Amino acid sequence: MVLKISLGLFTAAALAIGLSPVAMADAKAAIEARQACMKANAGMMKVMIPVIKGQKPYDKASIDAAIAESQKACAGWADWWGEDTKPGTPAGKAAKTEAKAEVWSDAAGFEAAGKAYMTAEAAVLAATDEASFKAAFPALGKSCGTCHESFRQAD
């Protein structure tokens, strides 16, 4: 019953601002896809950080598999940032987006952060041994942190 009422309010809010229920569902799905991407990135870090800390041995196959999983989960990234997915929108409220408004107000900065991440990820993927992995990883960690500080709301 609560789900039906919530869905009804969600649909009413969508119609009130001129979005069709399909558009609202698409916006909510985009936010949920972003969240799944971030969870995959966290999973990737859980493979890499113990190697950096010396808690686990370097294993290129595991690192490459974690990166591949993240890339798969994040494949639609560019399509998940429509105006209808901003914080405060009905979809943003329904899916509880953690994106800051700066994603849209500083699109150039957000794009630059994404490029920095992709460059760092490629360097980690290109690493062929523990030394080159440990040299490449800090830029990946920094790119994640910088993006979270600038474009993600605290929980």
HELIX and SHEET records of a PDB file:
HELIX    1   1 VAL A    2  ALA A   16  1                                  15    
HELIX    2   2 PRO A   21  ILE A   52  1                                  32    
HELIX    3   3 LYS A   60  ALA A   73  1                                  14    
HELIX    4   4 TRP A   77  ASP A   79  5                                   3    
HELIX    5   5 GLU A   83  THR A   85  5                                   3    
HELIX    6   6 PRO A   90  ALA A   94  1                                   5    
HELIX    7   7 GLU A  102  SER A  105  1                                   4    
HELIX    8   8 ALA A  107  ALA A  126  1                                  20    
HELIX    9   9 GLU A  130  PHE A  151  1                                  22    
END                                                                             
